[in-house]
Amino acid sequence: MLVSAKEMLTKAKEGKYAVGQFNINNLEWTKAVLITAQENNSPVILGVSEGAGKYMGGYDTIVGMVKGMIKDLKITVPVALHLDHGSYDGAKKVIEAGFSSVMFDGSHYPIDENIEKTKEIVSLAHAKGISVEAEVGSIGGEEDGVVGKGEVADPKECKLIANLGVDMLAAGIGNIHGKYPENWAGLAFDALEEIQKLTGTLPLVLHGGTGIPEEMVKKSISLGVSKINVNTECQVVFAAATRKYIEEGKDLKGKGFDPRKLLAPGFEAIKQTVKEKMELFGSVNKA
Ligand code: 13P
């Protein structure tokens, strides 16, 4: 069922677990994430970056594929189709195309402009029952060409954005996209506690889910994180499994070149990673 992310995240916040956002890149990714969510009776959020949106052909293609797959594969767990780090124009486009959730990332604007633009996206999205994620304090690292320098969000600014009626808030707490460097200082839990105090029941979002140690993930959930984004880790396991298949020469044996065979190990690797994350986040059997 394609739904807004609001209800699943409200339940997660109350139940002290987190729903995973898994970014998708193509049909195999989408199918792997949806089937794993169904097998584990877990709500799930499919994340689409603007770059991945373009890669897959466009937002209409993605809406068609996801809705079709939910129907054909008999997926009954709640699924949100969410724009990841949307620009102002990108957010408006997915609202038109039929996404059920949208992130408007105005963190690179001065706070007043972030507030103005977020407010406008909230009004457009809510008119159609679409949930909205906003961001304060940029997430570090690079994702699809979008580079953030990794700030810790100002809790007062978080409160200002929370007051706009957003459904979830991504607040930078030292998290970064991609792999964490050796000398990473870890998550800023004191900032997270402060943000949670000021924003109350609003579900908080932890970006950069790849490579955060398990204890830190659990602690962040206990401090109000209800949505955790994972992208790079699925890409890494997919690539490793595909590499192994080819290095073992399996593509050269029989009909091993058939894409359905060639991409199968990567598909299974994504499924395994998504299952492990759902278990860690506590969303299994919460559909
Ligand atoms: P990772 O690529 O580090 O898992 O981050 C994903 C993310 O935050 C998507 O917005």
Boltz pocket constraint, residues with backbone or C-beta under 6 A from the ligand:
constraints:
  - pocket:
      binder: B
      contacts: [[A, 23], [A, 47], [A, 84], [A, 85], [A, 143], [A, 176], [A, 177], [A, 178], [A, 179], [A, 206], [A, 207], [A, 208], [A, 209], [A, 210], [A, 229], [A, 230], [A, 231], [A, 232], [A, 233]]
      max_distance: 6.0
